[in-house]
Amino acid sequence: MTYLSRIRINPLREKSRLLLASPHMMHGAVMHAIPDNPADERILWRLDADNPHRPFLFALTTTRPDWSHLIEQAGWPGADGEHAAVRDYAPLLAQIAIGREFAFRLTANPVQNTRNPIKPSIEQAEQAPGERQRSHRIGHRTAAHQLTWFLTRTERWGFALPEARTDAPALGLEPLDPQEDADVLPAREVRITARERRSFTKKRGDRPVILTTVTFEGRLRITEAAVFTERLLGGIGPAKSYGCGLLTLAPLPAHPLQSGGRRFVESR
């Protein structure tokens, strides 16, 4: 079985502020929702803070989770409403078929591998002279390169993005064809709705972890059902422990970019 959960977070509580500030701590809180051997399963999660006063945590697990600890520490335990919605993912997976279209949302960590970073980190700069150059993974920093990273990988993830039916992107935000730097890729039904550069430590005294995240929303069309299902369940890109990689789907709204991927997909 697979379950998709949505948990309400109260950002005014002390524990909430700690969790919202540290993807490492939030990862620990998510893992504690699984009673037996959480390290043995891949857990995907994402924090949606469109409304910073009412953030939601989404999590995809293969074991039915118990979010009581998170509700008590970081939610509204005494308030009305559904504190933690847990839905069986099977009805959604049954809808996966070639040609089907959905609205989507994805928070990802677009990266590249390079031997000569322009602005090396302390660890990269400390590499001994003459030592064989290692390849370093660094995050893409511009919106254009982040969008290009996404658009050039959708085929391997089992889906395509239809050509946009909206206006062309603003200057400087056009995705570039990596094969021909002078050519601009056709506009697609996707937009960047959030970009963040996070810095946090796993424990006191450690060097900070630098994480660049981008949230993509739009419309997709499935091209390979098995590959697409694998990415839904396994996640997309690196930094999955830190809230990246969870692709969520929703029925298409009246306009393809009106609310891509924000609604919680309920069992039907």
N, C-alpha and C positions, 0 to 999 in steps of 0.2 A: 504494500500500500504506500501511497504518497499523499502528503497533506500540505495544503497551503494555508498559512495562518496570517491573520492581521490583528495586531495588538495596539491598542491605544496607549500612547505615552503622555504622561503629564509633565511638561517641561519645567514646571516650577518646583518639583520635588528635588531634594538634594541628590538622591541616587540617580535621578534622571539626568541631571546636569553632568554628572560624571560619565554616564553611559553615552550621552550625546556628544561629549567632547572626545571620547576615545573609542575608535573602532575596535581596539584590542579588548577593552572592557565589555563592549556590547557583544562581541563574539563570545566571550565567556558566559554572559547572561543567556545568550541563545543556546549554547551547548548545555546549560543546566536544565533546559526544558526536556531533555531526553533522559529517561531514567536509567537505561542500561547501555553502557559502552558507546557514548556519543561520538568518540573518536573513530569508531568503526564505520560511520556513515558520513556521506557528504551532505552537509547542511548549507544551504544557500540562504542569505538574508539581505535585506535592503531597508534602509531608512528613508521614508518619504516625508519630507518636511516642506511641502508646498505651502502649508500654513504652519509657520513656526510655533504657533500657540497650540496646535493640535497635530503633532507628528504621529505617523503610523510606522510601526515595524512590520515588515512582511518577512515570512520565513517559509522555506520549503524543506520538508523533512520526510524521511521514509518511515519514521516511527511516529505514532500519534503523540504529540507533545503535551506537556502540562505547563501552562504559563502562569500558574498561581504566584510563583515567587516574583515574577516581573510585575504583575498587577499590584501585588502588595507593596513592592519597593518603588515602583516607577509609574504606576497607573492611577486610576481613580477607584480604589476598591469599594468605596461606599456609594458610588454614583449609579444612576440608572444607565441602562444601555448595555450593549454587548462589549465587554471588556476585551475579550480575545475570541475572535471568530476562527474556527478551524474547519476547513472544508476538504472533503475527499477530492483528490485531483483527477480521479479516473474519468469522470464525465467530460472534463476538458480534453484529456488525452484522447478520448474516443472521437473527438471532433477533428483531430489532426489528419489532414489529407492534402495531397498535392492540389494546388490551386485555391485552397481556402485562404481567405484574407482576414486579418485581425488588426485591431489597434494594439500597440505594444508600448512598453516602457522598459528601459534597461539602464542601470547605472554600471558603468564599466571603467576599467583602468587602462586606457590606451597607452601602450608602451612601444619602445623600439630598442633594439640591441645595437650598441656601438662600442668601439674600442677607444674612441677619443671624444668623450663628452665635452661640450663647450664650457659648461660650468660644473666641474667635477665636485662630488661630495668629498667630505673629509677622508672617508675610507678609500675612495677612488684616487684622491690626490696623494695618499700615502703609499701607493704602489711603488716598490723599490725601483730605482733606475736600472735599466737593463733587464728587468724581469719581463718574462714573456707577457705581452699585453693580453689581458683578459677582456672578454666581452662584457659590457655593463648594460644592465637593463635600466632605462630611464623613461620617465613619462613624457608623452607629447605635451607641449605647453600651449600651443596656439589652437584656436577653435578649428581652423582650416585643416591642420594636421590631425587633430582628433577625429574630425568628421571623415577625413580620408581613410584613417585607420579602420573606422567602422565600415565604410562603404566597400572597401576592397576585401572584406572578409565575410560578407554576408553569404556569398555563394557556398563557402566551405561550411557554413553553419546551417545550410539547408533552407534558406529563404532568400527572397529578392525584395527590393523596395521599388514599387511602381514609380514611374516618372511623375514629378510633381505637377499638380494642377493649380499651383499657387505662383506668386511672383518669384522671380529669380532672387537668390541670396544677395545680401549686401556685399559691397566690395570688400575684399579681404577675408570673406567667410566662404568663398567657393572652394569645394574640395578639389584637389589637384590630382590628375592622373599620374601615378608614380612612375609610369613608363615614359611619359612625356610631360615634363614639368610645365611646359607652356600651355598645355591643353587643360581645359576645365571639364570635369566630369558633368554629365547631365544632372540637373537638379532632381532630387528624389524626395519621396514623401517621408521626410524625417527632419527633425529639428533638435537642436541642443537646448534644453530647458534649464540646465544647471551645470556649473563648472566649479570645482573646489580643489584647493591644494591643502591637504591635511598634514599636520605634523603631530606625532604622538610617540610616546615611549611604551615599551612593553613592561618595563620595571624601572625603578629608580636607579639612575646611574648609567642606563643604557643610552646609546646614541639614538636620536630620534628617527623614527620611520617617516619618510616623506611619501605621501600618497596623493596622486592626482586623479580625481574622479570626474566623470562626465555623465550626465543623464541624457539619454536619447529618447525621443518619443516620435511616433509616427504610425505608418501603416506598412504591413508586410504581407507578402504572398508566399506561401509554402511551396518550395520546389522539390524537396526531398524529405518525405515524411519521417523516415527512420532517423536520418541525421538531425532533423529539426527536433524530434522528440528527445534524442540524446542530449542536445544542447539545452533544452528546457529543464531536463532533470540534472544535468551535470554542470551547467553554468557556462558562461562565456568570458573568456579572457582571464587574466591573472587577478590576484588580490581577492579571491573569493572569501577568505576568512575575514576580510575587512569590509564586507558589505557590497562587494562588486560581483557581477556575473548573473544575477537573478533576472531572467527575462519573464515578464508577466504580460498576459494577454487580456483583451477585453473585446466585446462585440464592437464593431465599427460604429462610431457616432454618425450623425447626419453629415458632419464635415470631417474629413480624414484626420485633421490635426486639432480638432476641437478639444479632445480630452484623452489623447492616446494613452491607454494603459493605466489610467488612474483608478478605474473602478475595480472593486474586488470581484473576481470571477467566482460566482457561486455555482454550486452543483445544480444541475437541471435534469 
